[in-house]
């Protein structure tokens, strides 16, 4: 039987932890950031509307540019008729304000507000989004479109670029469709960049000779997206907001749900071009936009990529640094359970679903190697709250038929896509005590058991 989130909280003890939430309702000074969660109808194109929920009446929500280490006061008001919670994805925050009720962050009840102070860190491209469960309601959680982008700037930030743009990839109007095995999976009617389909939004205006820094977020509830800019290539400089040790020029970007990529594009090919999804069916749903050079006009050009090409390892350093203390190995086996035709699959970690899944408490200061053993037929974007991790071994087949080199160095992320029937390993240092949520960032998988609460000893 699948537990409701309220029942799961009671069993896990997280509800009691919510009493530690640092609300500041008595403070009458204006907050630095005010976010209102409100129902919204957005116009993704002329005469094409989508009903959703958003922050401050915007989809994406307000863009936040913060200074690393400089505290800000946030006030969040829930103007909907159902409880909400806002997660600060990629930030190192205490569990009480990280934005996962499993960790102890209280829900924001309808008609109420939460107010607290957070210290933004680490520097880099982060984001915020609803962390509510959706279950069978495909208008809740990430399906709702509640998301916004955050840039946390280091005090000595000096960007080697002329212009920067922030792009959010989102899928809308989810419905359930049957897969080949009879299980139900989400499908979408509309896909957008910054809330608009191809041709409906303002073009991205550039000038010849510019260095354009693109920050791209995949805020989709479940879809992996591939993005190309016709006539140009991307020099990838950061993944999930963290600089890569080996920037590489690539023809396209792949982003699993919740991943971010920062890339420099040299604007050296004047014309009117299309930036969009490489796969035709996804671009046909609208996920594309026009990039227009100054003084240029005409029909936007799209050059179809011959194949899909991406791997994390190309951005790693070529050298291997041996650890002075071997990491503690933590095997995590992921499997699905078929629940019958017309139903969505349930998910387990080491044969247990949330809230029963778990590991031994972490020891503060120790290094851990999480071994993601994906025995399912699905790819999984895996996210660890309140921490970043370093990639180590990528995509090793379960049967061991192909040797994959270890010792990958320097690629630091907070989401990694683990292919079906493979093993991927990541390492991190347990340096943020408190309850920490680990889960698949596909909303339907998280809803149905693919979560685990990690505690410190």
Helices and strands as residue ranges (DSSP letters): H 5-12, H 14-17, G 18-20, E 33-45, E 48-55, E 64-67, E 71-78, E 86-89, H 95-98, E 113-119, E 124-130, G 141-144, E 147-153, E 163-172, E 175-178, E 184-187, E 190-193, E 204-206, E 211-218, E 225-229, E 234-239, E 242-250, E 253-255, E 260-266, E 272-277, H 280-284, E 288-293, G 312-315, E 328-337, E 346-349, E 367-374, E 380-384, E 389-397, E 412-413, E 415-418, E 422-429, E 436-440, H 443-447, E 451-454
